[in-house]
Structure formats: C-alpha cells, structure tokens
C-alpha cells in the first residue's frame, strides 16, 4: 500500500511543502465550487431566450466590468499589503455573490441574466488574481514549475461537481440555492486563505535588479521596458477572443439542436463534467511529466497549434456539407479540447512565465494580463459576434475566419514569449551572481566565504 510520502513523491511534493500545497488545493477547490455554480446560474438564464444576441451582449458587458474591477484591484494592489488585499478581495466576492442572489430572486429578465454573467466574470477575475497573487509570492521559480499544475487542479473536481448540478437543475428557484451555496463556498475559502496567511510571510518584496536593456516597443508607456509582459498580454488577448468564440459556437449549436431547455442543460452539463474531469486527471497525473519531457516552449505552443488545426478542420467539414449531428460532435470536441488544453496544459505553464520577474513586478504583470488584456479579448469577441451579419450562411463561417487569425497571432506571440522568458531568466540569474560579486569585493576577505551564500533566492 502506498504511503502518503510515496504519493507526495509521485506528485513532486516535498515533505515540508505538503501542508502549503493542501491549503492552496483546498482554497482553489472552494473557489472552483463557488465560481462554477454562478456560471451555471448565468448560462441557464442566458440560454433560455435568443442566445445568439444575449451571449455577445453578456460578453461585452462582462469585459467592461472586468476591466473596471481589474483597474480597481491594481489601485489597491499598490496601496495595500498583499495579506490585507487577499482578505478584502474575498470579502468583496462574498458580498458580490450575495448581490447576485438577490438579483436572481428579484427578476428573471435578460438584463438580470446579463448582469449575473458580468458578476460571474468579475468574481472569476478577482478570485483568480487573489489566488495567483498569493501563490506567486509563496512559491519561487523552481517550486512553481513543480507545483502550479497541482495546486491549480483543486478547482477541477469542484467544477465537475458544479457542472453535474447543471444536469439536474434548470429552474429559477433551484438557481437561487446554487448562488446561496456559492456564497457559502466563498466564505469557506476566506477562512482557508486566512489560515494560509497565518502560516506564511506573504509579502511582495522589491528586489534590486540590474537595469535591463530598454525595449523598442511603441507601447512602452503601458508595459515599461519589459518585452516579456508585452508578448504575454497580446497572446492572452488572442487566446481569450478565441475561447469566447468557441464557447459561443458550442452553446448556440447545442441550443439549435436541442430546443428543450432541460435537454440543453443535460448536454452542456455532461460536456462540462467530462471536460473538468479530463483536465483534473491530466493536471495531477501527467502535467509534471509532460513539462519535464516537452519543456515550456512546446507546452506553450500546444494550445494554439492544436486549436488552430481544429478551426481549420471546420473548413473541411463545411466543404463536405457535414450534417447537423456531425457538426454538433465537432463543436463539442473543439470546445472540450480547447478547455482541457487551456486548463491542464496552458494555464500552469503560462503562470510560470511570470516567475523570473521581481515579486512586485510579477504581481503587476499578472494583474495587467488578467485584469485588462484577457477581458479585452473577450470584449473584442463579443463585439464581433454581436455584429455578425443576419445571413445565416455567412454568420456560420465568419467567426471561424477571425478565430483562426487570432489563434495564428497567439502562436506567433507565444513563440516570441519564450525567447523573452529566457532573456528575463538570464537577467535574473545575472543579478544573482552580480550581487554575489559585489559582496565578495566589498566585504572583508575573511568573511567572504560565509557571506556569498546570502544571495537572493526569489528568482
């Protein structure tokens, strides 16, 4: 029988890291339960009436709300210690979940559905920023490569559970109970993060760094001199736009195939359960092995490369005049494949890219990418979907044209991102050795050997 130490060794967890990993896993599990329950409630309402127009409207509204929330988070990120910020963010999430419950209880209009979807996206953003803000400070570069995939897998079983509820719950009275359950899950997550903060010194400390070579981008005022942050943000914008477009195509085609609301939710819920279970199994069992064998560059390019091939396959199906049932299988496979790759392969590796940065710069870059450029991609997709021509034949294939262009752009920027990541990593390592040289030359000779080990470890 395998002991706990054997399991930890198989998962790449060291004995002194076990409690921290469990706290983060549980924290992410509770956030995942709350988030997916709000997601189910929002989509049940949006799919009831004219999803072709309501979904793009919800995407655009949610993008604006996320940008505003991201800007607000950035303000407090600069003025509050990370410990206080994490707690206050979760308090805001608990309050927002309560507001959404009241909104659902009071009305069932399209405006209420759009508002609930926007609220879900804001909650998703805030919990994401809070979770990765704390974990990015607690774990260093080496730990992040081993553990980010594991701790981020905590929300996968929770989301599979929530998606399963979508199969049996599709009445407004039941949706209210979902939001109340989400309210409780966020409250429990607040208790877990407080336990994490008590057991760790969570503080983003500035680190002295050598001046990097100035960037040549015209957007230096937005990104400073960091080409890594620029390429990360642009690639994330493109991927967000494609993800939104694929989700829209999947939901709308399911709605066209199964007009009954209960059948729609059975199908969507089943696909979501399968998606999250596959993502969880891959994250826990294969992500570390795959990262060691393939490396960061290949894993970064796996998502855009695979999805681009999937989008191009739609052209072959259209040319062959595929039937409605075959197209539904295609949309299901495209959505499932994109979500599994994004959650199990891309997201953990994507977050590793920020680790060579100094802690304050790391948090600011992550907030910029998630709080502005990811919503920007969603907003662009929502606008393009809302402006689709009325002719069904054109509206059917036009989204796949711009999604393929966006994904090709993501492939290009991610290829550049890896080069900038290596440059940033080299810059961080050179800073470590330069500080060691300074200590060696400035301190007395007899104490040099005992002081050169006091080099920065957070690289």
Beta strands, then each sheet from edge to edge (+ up, - down):
end
